[in-house]
């Protein structure tokens, strides 16, 4: 017995000596993978045990891990003009998950309902300085930001019901570009103030939008570089996605050229239903490199958490919903890092393939082809010009008009035909049913 304890102590001291060496992320990932593999698999006839085993594995792989800081502050607008798809829930839980992984996160609540402020435990009663004062009164964002009491590294700019009247006040601004750039200017000033004060740089800024496309949402889209779209796994979500994509294309064309749909998150996913699986497959087919592999399941705990002024990340960290948001946050970070590496490799490949340009020594008299004047070019018999007709002359549309607007409903990401209900035989089926 004494010998056994001595050997156990020796093994413990050996592990303690090796602990400083196990600092790399690859070694930590391998260690956690071994622990996760030690959990036995449950049978197909016990779905609850199978889910519990999967949650235990994810808990081992995810909890306590840190995420790498992005190369710059990532500003993501969480938007979907369809309501009830999990925008606010996804915004606050992803923000909490990122902050728990050691990042500096700011949530801008731009929804007059103020649900994001409630979920993060920040007061947003009337006359509380928040997003309304920032947009309308020009209040510095640093004076409206409040720390989240439950998550370290997470800050919130609350929204009150006063924000509902900001639409009419912003509409009085004669300059269209100025009235949709207020939030962008305030956020840029806030980032500069933090840097001047020597505070840690913000890693992520998430803007929770209302379910509409008014001036407040336009301010959020202009202020961001990326759009994160939560999609409920139902048919109506596909119609809303098509409309939202068109609107984002118009904003990109006229107001924010760098805006892109970077992430799509499937929410309220119920793997037991065929409809949810089909909607998920359809969205992944349309956006193969934008949809996160992690989907958020339906969970009562996720819905209960805001009533306690918390996110599910602090209310029930071991819940399957909390683990899904934690995994989605890690995937959100890793997918961005992968895209940055791919862009860098692509630019290096282009630079390597481009031949070095020789100094300009003038045209080569042998290789230079003669320039033909337009009058010297022989053309085949051309049809005669049509006779002039009475009436107003048709003029081409000016550049920048409707002819230059990109229709995002067409092309490889067309969703219109995939889920259009087939009504061609509906009358025949009804008639056949009446005869029978």
C-alpha positions in Angstrom: 0.0 0.0 0.0 2.8 2.4 0.9 4.6 1.5 -2.3 1.5 2.1 -4.3 1.1 5.6 -2.7 4.8 6.3 -3.4 4.4 5.5 -7.1 1.2 7.5 -7.3 3.0 10.5 -5.8 5.9 10.0 -8.1 3.5 10.0 -11.1 1.9 13.2 -9.8 5.2 15.0 -9.4 6.2 13.8 -12.9 3.0 15.3 -14.3 3.5 18.5 -12.3 7.0 18.8 -13.8 5.7 18.4 -17.3 2.7 20.8 -16.8 4.6 23.9 -17.9 5.5 22.1 -21.1 1.9 21.4 -22.0 1.3 25.0 -23.0 0.7 24.7 -26.8 -2.8 24.6 -28.1 -2.2 21.5 -30.1 -1.1 19.5 -27.0 -4.0 20.8 -25.0 -6.4 19.8 -27.8 -4.9 16.3 -28.0 -5.1 15.9 -24.2 -8.8 16.9 -24.2 -9.5 14.6 -27.2 -8.1 11.6 -25.3 -10.3 12.5 -22.3 -13.4 12.8 -24.5 -12.7 9.4 -26.1 -12.7 7.8 -22.7 -16.4 8.4 -22.4 -18.3 5.3 -23.5 -20.8 5.5 -26.3 -24.4 5.0 -25.6 -26.6 2.7 -27.6 -29.0 3.8 -30.3 -32.0 2.8 -28.2 -31.1 5.3 -25.4 -31.2 8.8 -27.0 -31.0 10.6 -23.6 -27.8 8.8 -22.6 -26.4 9.4 -26.1 -27.1 13.1 -25.7 -25.6 13.2 -22.3 -22.4 11.5 -23.5 -22.1 13.9 -26.4 -22.6 16.9 -24.0 -19.9 15.5 -21.7 -17.4 15.2 -24.6 -18.1 18.7 -25.8 -17.8 20.0 -22.2 -14.3 18.5 -22.1 -13.3 19.8 -25.4 -14.6 23.4 -25.0 -14.7 24.5 -21.4 -11.8 26.6 -20.2 -10.3 27.1 -23.6 -9.1 30.5 -24.9 -9.5 31.8 -28.4 -6.9 33.7 -30.4 -7.4 37.4 -30.7 -8.3 38.6 -34.3 -5.8 40.8 -36.2 -8.3 43.7 -35.9 -11.6 44.5 -34.2 -14.3 42.4 -35.8 -17.6 44.3 -36.0 -20.6 42.0 -36.7 -24.2 43.1 -37.2 -26.6 40.4 -36.0 -29.5 41.0 -38.4 -32.6 39.4 -39.8 -35.7 41.3 -40.8 -37.8 38.4 -39.8 -38.7 38.4 -36.1 -38.4 35.5 -33.7 -35.4 33.8 -35.2 -33.1 34.2 -32.3 -31.2 37.3 -33.1 -30.9 38.7 -29.6 -30.4 35.3 -28.0 -27.6 34.5 -30.4 -26.0 37.9 -30.0 -25.8 37.9 -26.2 -24.8 34.2 -25.9 -22.1 34.4 -28.6 -20.8 37.6 -26.9 -20.7 35.9 -23.5 -19.1 32.8 -25.0 -16.4 34.9 -26.7 -15.7 36.8 -23.5 -15.5 33.6 -21.5 -12.8 32.6 -23.9 -10.6 35.5 -22.9 -11.6 38.1 -25.5 -12.8 41.7 -25.1 -16.4 42.0 -26.4 -18.8 44.9 -26.8 -22.5 44.5 -27.4 -24.4 47.4 -28.9 -28.1 47.1 -28.3 -29.8 48.9 -31.2 -33.2 47.3 -30.6 -35.8 49.6 -28.9 -37.1 46.5 -27.0 -33.8 46.4 -25.1 -33.9 42.6 -24.7 -30.1 42.3 -25.1 -29.6 44.7 -22.2 -32.0 42.6 -20.1 -30.2 39.3 -20.9 -26.8 40.9 -19.9 -28.1 42.3 -16.6 -27.8 46.0 -17.6 -30.5 48.5 -16.6 -32.2 50.2 -19.5 -35.0 52.2 -18.0 -36.2 55.5 -19.4 -33.6 58.3 -19.4 -30.8 55.7 -19.1 -27.9 56.8 -21.3 -27.6 54.4 -24.2 -27.9 54.0 -27.9 -30.5 56.7 -28.3 -28.3 59.3 -26.8 -25.4 58.2 -28.9 -27.3 58.5 -32.1 -29.5 61.5 -31.5 -27.6 63.6 -28.9 -24.1 62.7 -29.9 -23.2 61.2 -26.5 -19.7 59.6 -26.6 -20.1 55.8 -26.6 -17.7 55.5 -23.7 -20.2 57.3 -21.5 -23.0 54.9 -22.4 -21.2 51.6 -22.2 -21.7 49.5 -19.0 -19.9 46.4 -17.9 -21.8 43.1 -17.8 -22.0 42.0 -14.1 -21.7 38.3 -14.8 -19.1 38.0 -17.5 -15.6 39.5 -17.3 -14.5 41.3 -20.5 -18.0 41.9 -21.7 -19.5 45.4 -22.1 -22.9 46.6 -23.2 -24.4 49.8 -24.6 -28.0 49.5 -23.5 -31.1 50.5 -25.4 -34.3 52.0 -24.0 -37.8 52.6 -25.4 -36.6 56.1 -26.4 -34.8 54.5 -29.3 -38.2 53.8 -31.0 -38.5 57.6 -31.7 -35.0 57.9 -33.1 -36.2 56.9 -36.6 -38.2 60.1 -37.0 -35.5 62.3 -35.5 -32.8 60.7 -37.8 -35.1 61.2 -40.8 -34.9 65.0 -40.4 -31.2 64.9 -41.2 -31.0 66.1 -44.9 -27.7 64.2 -45.7 -28.6 60.6 -46.2 -25.0 59.3 -45.8 -24.6 61.3 -42.6 -27.7 60.0 -40.9 -26.8 56.4 -41.6 -23.2 56.8 -40.5 -23.7 58.1 -37.0 -23.1 54.7 -35.3 -20.1 54.1 -37.4 -18.5 57.4 -36.3 -19.4 56.8 -32.6 -17.9 53.3 -32.7 -14.7 54.5 -34.4 -14.3 57.3 -31.8 -14.8 54.8 -29.0 -12.1 52.4 -30.3 -9.7 55.4 -30.6 -10.5 56.5 -27.0 -9.8 53.1 -25.6 -6.5 53.0 -27.5 -5.6 56.5 -26.2 -6.4 55.4 -22.6 -4.2 52.3 -22.9 -7.1 50.0 -22.4 -7.2 46.5 -24.1 -8.3 46.6 -27.7 -11.9 45.4 -28.5 -11.8 42.1 -30.2 -15.4 41.7 -31.1 -18.3 44.2 -31.4 -21.8 42.7 -31.9 -24.8 44.8 -32.8 -28.2 43.4 -32.0 -30.7 44.8 -34.6 -34.5 45.1 -34.5 -36.5 43.0 -36.9 -36.8 45.7 -39.6 -34.8 47.6 -42.1 -35.2 51.2 -40.9 -32.6 53.9 -40.3 -31.4 52.2 -37.0 -30.7 48.9 -38.8 -29.0 50.8 -41.7 -26.7 52.5 -39.1 -25.8 49.1 -37.8 -25.1 47.7 -41.3 -23.0 50.7 -42.2 -21.0 50.5 -39.0 -20.1 46.8 -39.5 -17.9 44.8 -41.9 -19.7 41.5 -41.4 -23.3 40.3 -41.0 -24.2 37.4 -38.9 -27.6 36.0 -39.8 -29.5 33.7 -37.4 -31.9 31.5 -39.3 -34.7 29.5 -37.7 -35.0 26.1 -39.2 -38.4 26.7 -40.8 -39.7 27.5 -44.3 -40.4 31.2 -43.7 -36.8 31.7 -42.8 -35.8 30.9 -46.3 -38.0 33.6 -47.7 -36.7 36.1 -45.2 -33.1 35.1 -46.1 -33.6 35.9 -49.7 -35.1 39.3 -49.0 -32.4 40.1 -46.4 -29.7 39.2 -48.9 -31.1 41.5 -51.5 -31.2 44.4 -48.9 -27.7 43.8 -47.8 -26.6 43.9 -51.4 -28.2 47.3 -51.9 -26.4 48.6 -48.7 -23.2 47.1 -49.9 -23.6 48.8 -53.3 -24.5 52.3 -52.1 -23.3 52.8 -48.5 -20.8 50.1 -47.3 -18.7 48.4 -49.9 -16.8 46.2 -47.4 -20.0 44.7 -45.9 -20.4 40.9 -46.4 -22.4 38.0 -45.1 -19.7 36.2 -43.2 -21.7 33.9 -40.9 -25.0 32.1 -40.9 -26.2 30.4 -37.7 -29.0 27.8 -37.6 -31.1 28.2 -34.5 -34.1 26.4 -32.9 -32.9 23.2 -34.7 -34.9 20.1 -33.9 -33.1 17.1 -35.4 -36.2 14.9 -34.8 -38.2 16.7 -37.6 -37.6 16.3 -41.3 -38.4 19.9 -42.0 -35.6 21.2 -39.8 -33.1 18.9 -41.5 -34.3 19.9 -45.0 -34.1 23.6 -44.2 -30.6 23.2 -42.8 -29.5 21.2 -45.9 -31.0 23.9 -48.2 -29.2 26.8 -46.4 -25.9 24.9 -46.4 -26.3 24.2 -50.1 -26.8 27.9 -50.8 -24.0 29.1 -48.5 -21.6 26.2 -48.2 -18.7 28.3 -46.7 -20.8 30.6 -44.5 -23.0 28.3 -42.5 -21.5 27.2 -39.2 -21.4 23.5 -38.6 -22.8 24.0 -35.1 -26.6 24.5 -34.9 -28.4 25.7 -31.8 -31.0 23.3 -30.5 -34.3 24.2 -28.9 -33.7 24.4 -25.2 -35.9 25.6 -22.3 -32.8 26.8 -20.5 -32.0 29.2 -23.2 -35.5 30.8 -22.9 -35.4 30.8 -19.1 -32.0 32.6 -18.7 -33.2 36.1 -19.7 -35.9 36.1 -17.0 -33.0 35.9 -14.5 -31.0 38.7 -16.2 -28.4 36.2 -17.5 -27.3 34.4 -20.6 -27.5 30.7 -20.7 -23.7 30.7 -20.6 -23.8 31.7 -16.9 -27.3 30.5 -16.0 -26.7 26.8 -17.0 -23.2 26.4 -18.4 -23.5 22.6 -18.8 -26.7 22.8 -20.8 -26.6 21.6 -24.4 -27.6 25.0 -25.6 -24.8 26.7 -23.8 -22.3 24.2 -25.1 -23.6 24.8 -28.6 -23.1 28.5 -28.4 -19.7 28.0 -27.0 -18.8 25.7 -29.9 -20.3 28.2 -32.3 -18.2 31.0 -30.9 -15.1 28.9 -31.4 -16.1 28.1 -34.9 -16.8 31.8 -35.6 -13.2 32.6 -34.5 -11.6 29.7 -36.3 -13.5 30.2 -39.6 -12.3 33.9 -39.7 -8.7 32.8 -39.1 -9.0 30.3 -41.9 -10.4 32.9 -44.3 -7.6 35.3 -43.4 -5.0 32.6 -44.1 -6.6 31.7 -47.4 -6.6 35.3 -48.5 -3.0 35.8 -47.5 -2.0 32.6 -49.4 -4.0 33.7 -52.5 -2.3 37.1 -52.5 1.1 35.5 -52.2 0.4 33.1 -55.0 -0.8 35.9 -57.3 2.4 37.9 -56.4 4.6 34.8 -57.2 2.9 34.1 -60.5 3.1 37.7 -61.7 6.4 38.2 -63.7 8.7 41.0 -62.9 8.1 43.9 -65.1 11.1 45.1 -67.2 11.9 48.8 -67.4 10.0 50.7 -70.0 12.4 51.1 -73.0 9.8 52.2 -75.5 7.8 50.1 -78.0 9.5 47.3 -80.0 9.4 48.3 -83.7 9.2 44.7 -84.8 6.5 43.5 -82.4 4.4 46.6 -82.4 1.2 46.2 -84.4 -0.1 49.1 -86.5 -2.9 51.0 -85.0 -6.0 51.1 -87.2 -8.1 54.1 -87.2 -11.8 53.5 -86.9 -12.4 54.8 -90.4 -9.8 52.4 -91.9 -11.5 49.3 -90.6 -13.6 47.5 -93.2 -16.9 46.4 -91.9 -19.4 43.9 -93.4 -22.6 45.2 -94.8 -24.3 46.8 -91.9 -28.1 47.2 -91.7 -29.3 50.7 -92.3 -30.1 52.8 -89.2 -33.7 52.8 -88.4 -35.7 55.9 -89.3 -36.3 58.4 -86.6 -39.7 58.0 -84.9 -41.8 60.6 -83.3 -41.9 60.7 -79.5 -39.4 61.1 -76.7 -35.9 59.8 -77.3 -35.0 56.7 -75.2 -31.9 57.5 -73.1 -29.7 55.0 -71.4 -29.9 54.9 -67.6 -27.1 56.9 -65.9 -24.3 55.0 -64.3 -25.1 54.1 -60.7 -28.8 53.8 -61.5 -31.0 50.7 -61.3 -29.1 49.0 -64.2 -26.0 48.8 -62.0 -27.7 47.4 -58.9 -26.7 43.7 -58.5 -29.6 41.4 -58.2 -28.5 39.0 -55.5 -31.4 36.7 -56.0 -29.8 35.3 -59.2 -26.6 33.3 -59.6 -25.2 30.4 -57.6 -27.0 31.4 -54.4 -30.6 31.3 -55.8 -33.0 30.2 -53.2 -36.2 31.1 -55.0 -36.8 27.9 -56.8 -35.7 25.6 -54.1 -38.6 26.0 -51.7 -41.4 27.4 -53.9 -44.6 25.4 -53.2 -45.9 23.4 -56.1 -49.4 24.8 -56.8 -49.8 23.4 -60.3 -51.6 20.2 -59.3 -53.3 21.5 -56.2 -56.6 22.1 -58.0 -56.4 18.6 -59.6 -55.9 17.0 -56.3 -58.8 18.9 -54.8 -61.1 17.8 -57.7 -60.0 14.2 -57.4 -60.7 14.3 -53.7 -64.2 15.6 -54.3 -65.0 12.9 -56.8 -63.8 10.2 -54.5 
